Amino acid sequence: MLEKLSSVLQKATDKIANAIFLDKALVDQIIKDLQRALIEADVNISLVLEITKKIKQAALDERIKGLEKKEHIIKLLHEELVRLLGEKKDIMLKERGNIFMMLGLYGQGKTTTISKLASYYAKRGNKVCAIGLDVHRPAASDQLKQLCDKLNIPAFISPEEKDPKKIWKKFEPELKKYSLVIIDTAGRDALSSDLIKEIKDIAKLAKPTETFLVMSADVGQTAKKQAQTFKEALDITGVIITKMDSTAKAGGALTACAEVKAPIVFIGTGEKPSDLESFDPDSFLSRLLGMGDLKSLLEKIHSVVDKSAIEAQQKRLEEGKFSLDDFASQLESMAGMGSFDKLLSHIPGLGHLKDKVPTEAVSKQENQMKHWKAAIKSMTREEKENPEILEKQTSRIARIAKGSGTTTSDIRALIKQYRLLKEMMHSGSAMKGLESGALDQKTMMKFAKKFARKVKF
């Protein structure tokens, strides 16, 4: 996610902090690097020049001296970049009657985002459903249904009906049973008068509490015009930026929304249902600067871990029980949270380590997890509940390895990692923190550093 910009920002702040003297030559080099990185990230040139002019003036201001000047420049850089990203918009759900209407042109990832959004709120204890009112794109309603079915989210569709208003009226009594209804509307290659009329008619019937524009990160400088047009025509209340993982030019979409006062509410960071994050400019910038983002990490944890499953597992731990089935469940949760390097970028003080983990090492670890899950499936109930017996009987290890297509080394590595995780679960407050959503920074860093130190690639 904006890797090059992140690298340049980190280097710029390090140069400022470590400089003995901030002379004109050093300031010019820092400004030049910043300008190049921001422009390559597709940020509007006039905005880039405006920001860097302010930073340069502050750096060369003779009235500010020494350490105070360095702090002032870094603070100014942070403030200006946050201003570029706009203000945070909090979505507050009522107990009942929450309706999100989703808008977007073709190819922006709207239907996929609806399933992610539904999963996001369902994981947080809301009764969520979706309804397909896109009657123009072939198989649009079927796609919505398939995506939602995978997540056990109800999706109401009527593929044979070509009037979206009739579809809404048909399912309206059923929709009232849900605390949150997410509407999929039609898209076009461009915002046209007939599309505006259709969406306004739906809005008049459904009375949405939020109207979100879904926009791909790779639209670049056209993002401003797109956001402005939708805002003026359909009064959007927020924007969701998709495909943040696949482009280095997301700066155009991010900054354009702030320019037209259309706040970004979520960003899509991958293909998995859990790859949706609420957008907080301060937290986002903190991650770009290599300072971590615990808030987003905790959100990601909640998006892949079911609260009832946590409570059941915590109860088992309190009873002194932690089986290999529990371990397998933890592996599934970890896989759902994304790659190891992505997780490191969220943790203060560990973000720099992600560049030191070789790609082949991450791939090796992912394959190892697949082998472990296969091995666990080949075990008896007794072996899953009491893995310690495997260490005493090598014949069992050989049998499991043969039955699962793995090696005895894989089984021994599995037992070692099981013991490690069990120890961490018993010794720390991690599970309780996950359950309450109240993991503090100190606990998270201690947990993450211990994991990073002990997990071998």
N, C-alpha and C positions, 0 to 999 in steps of 0.2 A: 504494500500500500504506500504509494508515493515514496519508494525507497530512496531515490536519488535526492529528493528534496529533504527527506529526513536526515540523510547523511550530511548534506551541506549545512543544514541548520545546526546540527550537533557540532560540526567542525567550526562553524562561525562563532558559536557561543563559547567553545573551548579556547579559540584564538583570543577572543576578547578577555575572557577570565584569566588566561595565562600570560597575557602580554605585560611586559614591564612598562613599556611606553606605547600609547596608542597614537602613533604618528600618522601623517597623511598617507604614506605609502601602504601601511597595513590596513587602514580604514578603506582606502580605495580598492584593495584586493578583496576584502570582506564584502564590500558593497557589490563589486563585480560578480563574485561567486553567488551572492544572494539573488541578484537580478537574473543571472543566467538560469539558476535552478527554478525560480518562480515562473519565469517565462516558459521554460521547458515543461513545467507542470500545468501550463495552459492558463495561468492567471493573466487577467487583462493587463496589458502593458502600462496603461495609465495608472492603474492601481499599484503596480510594481514600482514605478517611478515615484509615486507619491510616498510610499512606505520608505523606500531606500533614501529619499531626500531627507526625510525626518530623522532617520537613523544617522545619516552622515552629518547633519547639522549638530546633532547631540554629541557625536563623537569628537567633533572639532571645536566644540564650544569651550573656550579657554576658562570660562567662569566655573566649570565643574572639574574637580581635580581627583586624581588617584583612584582609589577603590570606589569612591562614590560615583565616579564617572562610569566605571565598568558596570556597576550595579544598575545605574540609570539606563545605560544602553541596552543591556540584556532585558531589563524590565520593559523598556520601550518597544523592543523587537517583539516580545511576547504579547504585549497589549495590541500592537498593530496587526499581528497575525490573527489574534483572537477576533479583532474587529472585522477582519477579512472574512472570517468564517461565520459571522452573524451571532445572534443571540440564541440561547437554549430555549426550546419550547417544551414544556412538560405536558403530557397527555394525562388528564385526570378522568378516570372512568367513573360513571355513576353506577349505582347498584343495578339499575335496569335501563334499557332504552339507548344503549350506545350503538351508534351506526356509523361505520366508516365507509365512505364512498371512494373508490379508487379510480383514478384517471391516468391516462398515458397514451402515447402514440405507439404504433407497432414496433416490436423489437426492443422494448425498454425493460422487459422482465416483469410486467405487471402481475400476471397470473401466478407466477412462481413466488413473487413477493407476497401475494395474498395468503398463500399457504404458510409461508414463514411467519407472517404477522399473526395468523390464526394460532400457530403453534406457540409463538412468543407469549400471547395472552392466556392461552389455555394452560401453559405450564405455571402460570401465576394465579391459578385458581379460578379463572373466569370460564363461564359456559359460552363457548364460541361456535359460530357457524358461518358459512359463506353461502352466497347466492350468485348464480351466474346470469348476468343480464347482458352479456355480449352476444348478440344474435347475428352478428355479421361475419366474424372470423370463423371459418370452418373448424369444427371440433373444439371451439374455445371452451364450451361448457363441459365437454368430456375431459379436457385437460385439467380443468379446475377440479372436477370430481375425482380424477385419478390421484392428483397431488394431495388432496385433502383426505382421501381414503387411507393413504399411506400413514397419515398422522392421526387417524381416528377422529377427524374433524368432520361433522356433517356438512354436506354441500348440497344445496337445493338447486336442481337444474330442470329445464324443460326444453330439450334440444329441438323438438318439433315446432315450438312456438316462436314466432318471429316478431312479436311485440313485447319489448321489455316491461312495459307497464302491466300487461296481463300476467306476466310471470311473477312480478312482485305481488300483485293482488292475489294470485293463486296460493302463494306460500305465506302471505302476511300473517294469518292466524298462528301458523307454526313458528314463525320467526320471533313472535312475542315471548316464547318460552326461553329465549337466550339472552344473556346479559350483553353480548356483543355480536353484532351482525356485520360482516364485511362484504361489500358489494363489488363484484367485478363488472365493469362497464366496457362498452365498445371502444376500440381505438381506431386510428386512421393513420395514413402516411403524413398527414398534416391536420391541424385543427381547422375544421370546416364548419360552415353555418349549420348544416344538418346535424353534425355531431354535437354542437353546442346546444341545439334545440332538444335533441334526444336526452342529453345528460341533465339539462334543466328540468325536463318533464319528469325524469326519474327522481331528481332532488326534491321536486315539489311533492311527489308522492311519499318518498321514503323519509324526508326530513333528516338528512345525515347530521350527526353531531361534529364530524370531522370530514373534510374533503382533501384527500391526499393525491398529489401528482407524483407518479413514479417516473423517474428519469435516469437514464444510463450515464455512468461517469464518463464515458467516452464521447459524449456529444460535444465536448469542448466549448468553444466560444458561442455556439448556437444555443447553449443552455440559457443564457440571459433572455434571449428573445422568446424561447419556449416557455420559460417560467413566467415571464411578463404577460404573454398572451393568455395563458391559462388563468393567471391570477385575475386579469381584467375581465375575462369572459365568464369564468365559473367560480370566482371567489374561493380559490383553494386556501386551505388553512395550514398546509405544511407540504413538504417535499420529502420523498424517499429516494435516495441515490443508490442505484444498483451497480453491480460489477466493479466495485471498488478494488477487488483483488486482481483484476485483469488489465488495468491500465495505469500508466504513469502520468496521465494527463487529467487526473480527476480535479485538479485545481480549478479548472474552468467552471465545472458544474458546481463545486462547493462555493466558490466566491460569487458566482452569478446569482445564486439564491439569496445571499446576503444583500447584494446590490438592489434587488427588487423587493426586499422585505418579505420574502417567502421562506420562513424558517425550515431548516432541515430537521426532520424528526427521527429518521432512521437511516442507517447505511447498510447495504448488503455487502458482505465481505467474502462470499464463497457460495458453493452450490448446496451445502447442507442446510437442513431446516434451522439449525442453530446459528447459522451465519448471518444473523441480523442483529444489529446493535443500535440502541437508542443513541442519538447524536448529541454529544456535549462538546462544544468548541474547546473549552479548557482542557478536558480530558484527552480529546483528539490531538491537540497540539502537544500536550505533555508526552504522548506516545511518540509523536514525530521528533521531539527533542530528546528521546531516549530516556525519559524520566518515568516511564511506566504508566499504567492506567488500571488501578485496582478495581475501580467502579465497573468498568466494562468487563473485566475478568469475572467479577462476581455475577454480573448479568449473564454472562456466557455460561457459568456454572449452573445457574438457575434454569437456563433454557434447555439444558440437556439432562438435568437430574430431576426426577419426579419427587415432589415433596413427601408423598406418602411412602415412597421407596426409601427415602432418607430416614424417615421416622422408624420404619420397620427395621432397617439395618442398624440404627443407633440402639434400638431395643435389644437386638441380638448381641451387639458389642457389650452392652451393659451386663448381659448374661454370660459374657465370656465366650461368645460364639462368633466365629468369622470363618466361613467355609470358602472353598475354591469357587463355588457358585457366586458368592459375594464378591470375590476377587474378579471373576469374569464380568460381573455387573460393573465394577469399577473400570475395567478395561474398555467396556462399551461406552461409558460416560466420557472417558478420556479421549476416545476416538472421535466422539461427537463434538468435542470442543475444538478440534482442529489440530494442526501439526504442532510439534514441540516448539519450533522456532516462533510460531505465532503466539503461543502462550508466554514464552519468555519476554516478548516485546511488551506485554502488559504488566510485568512485574518490576517495580522500582529496583534499580541496581543490577538487574540481570538482562536487560534488553540488549546490551552489547554482546552477550554470549551467543545470540542467535546466529551471528555471522561466523562464529567459530565452530558451529556444528556442521560438519560436512553433509551434503545432500545424501550421499550414499549411506551415511551413518543413520540418518533419519529413516531412510527406506528400509535399512536393515532392522531397525527397531520395530517398524510397522509390521514387517514380515514375521518378526519374533512374536508379536502379539497374536497374529493369526495362528501360528503354531501352538501357542499356549491355549487358545480357545479350542482348537481341535483336540488337544491333549485332554483338556478338562471334560470334553464330551465323551471321551473313551474311558473315563474312570467310573468306578462303582460309587454308589451313594456313600459307602463307608469311607472311601478314599477322598471324596470331596469334602466330607465333614471333618475328617481327621487326616490331613495331608502328612502329618508327622510320621504315620506308619510307612509311608513311601521311602523315607530315609533309612528305615531299618530293614526293608525288604527290596533288594535290587531287582528281584524277579518281577515285582509289580511294575517297576519303572520300565523294564524291558518290554513287558506286555503292552503297556500304555503307548510306548513309543512305536511299537510295531502296528498297533491298532489305529493309530492316528496319523501314520505317515511322517512321524517326527523322529528325532534322535534322543538318546538318553541324556545328552548334554542339554537339549531343549527342556526336558522335564526337570532336570536339576536346576536350571536357570529359573524356571517357573517357580519352583519351591522356594528358591532364594528370594525372589521378588515378592512372593506371597508373604514370607516372614517379615520382609521390610515394611510392606504396606500395613500388615497387621500391627507391627510395632508402632508405626506412625499413628494409626487409628487409635490405639490404646493410650499412647503417651501424650497426644496433643488434643487441642480443642477444635480440630478441623471439622469433624462431622457435625458438632454442635453449632459451629459457625455457619456451616452450609445450611443447616436446618433453619436457623434464625435469620440468615442473610446478614449477619453482623460480624463477619470475619474482619478483624482489625488489620491494619497494615503490618504490624509487628508479627502477628501470628502467621499471616500469609507469606511474608518474606522468609520466616524461619522454616515453614513447611516447604516452600519452593526451593530454597537453597539446599535443604537436606535432600530433597528429591533429586535436584540437579547433580549433587555431589555423589549420591549413591547409585543412581541408575547408570549402568555401563552400556555404552554403544559398541 
